[in-house]
Structures are given as C-alpha cells and as structure tokens.
Amino acid sequence: MANFNRRKAKNKLTFFRKISRSGKQTLHHPRAEVDHPRSQSLRRRGIYLLPNAFTTAALFCGFYAIVMAMNLKFEHASIAIFAAMVLDGIDGRVARLTNTQSEFGAQYDSLADMVSFGAAPALVVYEWSLRGLGKLGWLAAFVYCAGAALRLARFNTNIAVVDKRYFQGLPSPAAAAMVAGLVWFMDDLRYAGTDLSWLAWSVTLYAGLSMVSNVPFYSFKDVNFRKSVPFITIFLIVLAFVAVSSDPPKVLFGLFVCYGLSGYGVFFWRMFKGKPVSIIETKTDAIDEKE
C-alpha cells in the first residue's frame, strides 16, 4: 500500500474560515482576539468610590455653608464648615486603609478643600461682619481666600521635602475653624457681626497670612494610633468629648485659637534655642525626644 507524505502543521492551533462582509474568506483563530495586546490597553480606568464619596460630602458642606451665609443663617454655615473638616480628615484615612489612593483623589481633595476651607469661610465672615467695612472688608476676605489657595498649592508641591511632624504654615482646615469658630461663637452669644467688624477683620487677616507663612505647626502625624496607651489616655479622650459636647462653639473656638497661636510659640522657642526654624529638607533628621 502506498504511503503518502502528509504535511503536518507547525503548531496545533485550530483555524477556521471567517467570511467578512465583503465576501472574502480569511483564516481566523478564536484566541486571536482574546490574547491581542490591545485588549488590555483598552480597559477603562475607574475612580475609587469610597474615599471620593467623603470628599464630595466635604465639598457639599462647603457649598452649603456659602448658601446658608447668603441666607444669613450663620450658625448653620459655621457648623457646615466644621462638618467639612471632619469629612476631610476621614477621606484620606479611608483611602489608606482600603488601599484606594490615586492621583485623581489627591487633586479632587485639594479642589474640595479650596471651596470648603478657602472660599466658604471668606464669604461667611464677609457676609457676617466684613461687609460694613467696605473695601477693607472684602480685601481681608480676599487675602484669606488667596492664602488658602497658595497654602494648598504649596502643600502639594512641598509634600516630599518637609518635616512630616510639622505643617509649613497654618493648615487651611485650622484657619477655617478659627474664622468659622469666631462666627459661630459670637452668633451663639447673640452678638451682631457689625459690632465686631474689626475683630473679625483681624482674625481673618491673621488666618490668611499665617497660612502662607513658614511658621511650623504640629501635624500630629508622628502619633502612632496603633500603639497601646495607658488607661488614663482613654479617660482623657472621654473628657475631651464631654467638654466639646457641653458647649461646642466656645470649646472648639478656644481649641483652634490655641492651635493657631501654638505655631508661633514653636517658632520663637526654636529660635531662642538656636535650632533651625525652617522645616524644609529636614525629613531625615532624627527626632529629638527632649522637644
């Protein structure tokens, strides 16, 4: 019986004929579309929902504060700014805990902070008290708003070269708390904003200029919340919650005024001790336990 030489395929892939719309027949492999490198590059990049939802809530609080100030409801406006502070502190921690950090989230957070801690406090204090000062009033509000914008821009660009233990300048949430706390505190005491125009002007200008200063403010970032603490620490935290809940306007305003002044205390203390007062390029320095 004659043996015929049969030509074997170079591989074991199975092809089938594919007829295109033009009527041409081409060989096609079913895995060609699956393994095509472009199929992976065409995957759509998504946006993490959980941390950005908290950022959106903080942005809403800032917008709500502006609307309430326009309606002369200054207590609601001040509370909304403090609520934005709480949400702003949550979104970053949620992103780190769930491993959902992204460049989009960082930029979105800065834009939301500009509204909640820049534009909103400036407009609230202007409507509450600074309107009666004319040009000096809106100039002070603008200095605060511009200071918040510059503070956020500098924070984004210098984040890798500053000492993590300190903020370079007054943080924008703390500055917003000083301004909104003043409005909430005095409104709770039934003082009219027009009677405190110069006090509001001074606090607004102080907060705006402190944000763009080089004064170091403690950041609390070196506090290890996972480390065990003595029992008395938990009791002190309970007392702090009780103090805040007893009279929120007075206690919160007092706390943030102390924090707003603490940076200058650290600044002059380091200057008196002959230590460098700048926090730039000190991220590799050892922490002095005696400070």
N, C-alpha and C positions, 0 to 999 in steps of 0.2 A: 504494500500500500504506500503510495507516495506521500511524503511529508512536505507540507508547505510551510515555508518560513513566515510566521506571523509577527508583525511588527508590534512590539509592546510599547505602551505609553510610558513616558519618562516619570510620571507620577501617578498616583492612584486617585486623583481628583476626578470627579464625575461632572461632565459638562452636559448641558442641554441646549437645544437650539431656541433662540429667542427671536421672535419676529417683531420688528419695530413697526411703527405706523406707516413708514414709507415702503414697507414690504420686503425690506432686506432682512436676511437671516444672519444672525451672529451667534457665536458660541458664548455661553454665559455660565458662570459658576455661581451657585446660590450663596456662597460665603463671601463673594467679592464685595457686596455692599456692606456686610457686617464688619469685615476686617479693614474696610477702607479707612485710612488715617484721618480723612476729613470728617468722618462721622463723630470722632471725639472732639475735634476742634469746634464743631458747630453746636456743642452743648451750651445751653444758656446759663449764664452766671446769675444765681439768685441772690437775694438780700435776706439777711437773717431777720426773722420777725420779732423775736422776743426782746432783745436789747433796744431795737429801733422803736418798738411799741412804747417803751418807757420814755425814750427821747421825744417821741411825738406827744406823749402826755405832758411832758415838761414844756414843750413848745405851746401846747394848748393853754397851759396855765399862764404863760407869759402873755399870750394874746388875750386871754380872759381878763387879766389884770389891766390891760390897756382899755378894754371895753368898759370895765367897771369904773375906771378913773374918769372916762368920758361921761359916765352916768352919775358921777360924784359919789360913788359908793366906795370910799377909800379903804374901809375895813376889809371888804371882800377883795379888793385889789391887792392889799398887803398880804393877806392870807394866801392868795394865789401864788405870789412870788415865793413865799416860804414853802408852799407845796412843790413848786418847781425845783427848789433846792433839794428837797428830799428825793424827788424822782431823778434828778441829775446825779445824785450820789448812788442811786440804785443801778442805773443802766450800765455803767462801766463795770461794776462788780458782777452783774448778771452775765455780761459778755465774757468776763474772765472765767467765771465758774462754769459756764456752758461751752467754753472754747469757741465763741462765735465773734471774736474780734475781726474787724475788717476796716479797710481804709475808708469805705463809704460811711461806716458808723462813726468814725472819728471826725470826719468832715461834717456830717449831719449833726453831731453833738455840738460842734463849735457854732454852727449856724443857729441852732436852737438856743444855745447859751447867749448869743448876741441879742436875741429877742427877749428872752426871759430875764437876763441879768444886765442887759445894756439898755435897750430901748424902753422896756416896760418900766423899770424904776425911774428913769429920767422923766418919762411922761407922767407917771403917777405923782412924783413930787412937784412937777411943774404945775399940774392941774390943782394940786392941793394947796400950794403955798407960793411958788415962784412966779406965777403969772402976774401978781401985783407989782413985781419989781421991774417989769418992763424988759429992756434989753439985757440988763444984768441977770435977770431970772432965766431967760432962755439960753444965755451964754453959759451959765453954770450947768444947766441941764445938758447942753451940747458937750461941754468939757467932760462930763461924766460919761456920756454915750460914746464919745470918741476914745476916752480912756479904756472903756470896756473892750472896744474893738481892737485897739492896739495891744491890750493885755492878752486877749485871746490869740492874736496873730503871733505875738512873741512867745507865748507858751507853746504853740505848735512848732515853732522853728527852733526853740532852745531846749526842747524836752530831753534831748540826749546829752546836753553839756552842763546841766545844772545839778547841784546837790539835791538828791531826792528828799532829804529831810526838810527842805525849806522851799517855799514858793518865792519866785522873784517878783516882788510887788504883791499888793493885796489881791487875793483871788476875787474874781468877779462875783461868785455867789456870796462871799462875805461882804463885799461892797454893796451888793443889792440888799442884803439883810440889814445893813446899817441904815440905808436910806428908807427902805420899806418899814423897818422896825421903828424908825422915828415917826413915820406917818401913822402907823398902827398904834403906837404908844400914846401919842398926843391926841389922836382921834378918840382913843378909849378914855382919856381924861377930859374929853369934851372941849379941847382947845381948838380954836379955829386956825386954819393954816395961815390965814392972812396976818394973824397976830404973831406968828413965829417965822416970818419970812427970812430974816437974817440968820436965824439958827438953821433953818433948812438949807439956806444958801451955803453956809459954812460947811455943814455936814456933806452936802452933795459935792462941793468942790474938793473937800478933803478926800472923800472916797475916790473921786475921779483921778486926782493927782497921785494918790497912793497906789493905784493900780499900775501906773506906768513908772513907778519909782523902782530902785534897786534894793529896797529895804527887804530883808529876809523875814518871811512869816512862816512859822512852823507848819508843816504839812501833815503831820501825824501818819506819814506813810511808813515810818520805821516801826510802828506799833504792830506787834505780832498778835493778831486776834485769835490765832490757833494755839497760843501758849497758855498753859494753865496759870491761873491767877489766884491770889488769896480770896477767902470768902468775903472779906470786908470790901473788896472791889465791887462785887455784885451788889452789896448793900448800898454802896455809894451811887451806883448806877440807878438803883431804885429811887434813892433820894433825889437824884437829878430829874428823873421823870416826874416825881411828885412836885418838885419845885416849878418845873415848866408848866405842868397842867394846872397848878394853883393860880397862876396869873401869866399866861403866855406873852402878852405884849411887853410887860415890864421885864420879865426874866430873859426873854430872847433878845430884846434890845440891849439889855445890860451885858449879856454874854458876848454879843458881837461887837459892842463898843470896846470891851476889854480886849477882844482879839484884834480889833482894828488898831489899837494902841500898842499891842504887845510887840509888833514888828519893830517899832521904833525903839522899844526898850532893848530888844536883842541887838539892834544896830549899834546903839550907843554903848551897850555893855561890851560888845566885841571890840569896838573902837577903844574903849577905856583899857581893856586887857591887852591891846596891841595885836589882836587877831585880825585876819583878813575879813572884811565885811562883805566882800563880793562872794556870791555863791556860784559863779561861773567857773567851770573846769575844776571843780572840787569833788566830783563824784567818786574819785578813787582814794580820797583821804580817809584815814581811819577815824572812827567816831570817838570823840573824847568823852569818856564816861563821867567826867567831873563837871561837864557843862550843865 
